[in-house]
Amino acid sequence: MGIIQNITIGEGVAIVLSLIYAVLATVSETYDTSGLIVRKFIIVFVFICLYLCVIYWIITKIHPKSNNWGIALWVIALIVIPILIAIIMAVISTFLFGLGTVPAS
């Protein structure tokens, strides 16, 4: 019980969101064996949890009083920030790799 008592609200939200995403990613596809389902669940959970924990760590370093945020604010922050990161990375990759350019005639 000592570990659970030391978890902050933001860390708890990151873990729960990772579990939800891992379940949704695992259920969304069908596999022949249960071993592949379990393997995919573990891999997705670990990577998403690491990603959200890094975002949580960055938020707490930028805004030190964020430890006092409630569950709703952490859910919003940990859902909206990855979406914004994905949009920004998509725009950057479009310009870098020229996916939006029209070929010369």
Residue pairs with C-beta under 8 A, 6 or more apart in sequence:
7 15
8 67
9 67
9 69
9 70
9 71
9 74
10 56
10 59
10 60
10 66
10 67
10 69
10 74
10 77
10 78
11 53
11 56
13 71
13 74
13 75
13 78
14 49
14 52
14 53
14 55
14 56
14 74
14 78
15 49
17 48
17 52
17 75
17 78
17 79
18 45
18 48
18 49
18 52
19 45
21 44
21 45
21 48
22 41
22 42
22 44
22 45
22 48
23 41
25 40
25 41
25 44
26 37
26 40
26 41
26 44
29 40
31 37
31 40
51 82
52 78
52 82
55 77
55 78
55 81
55 82
56 78
59 66
59 77
59 81
60 66
60 67
66 77
69 77
93 99
94 100
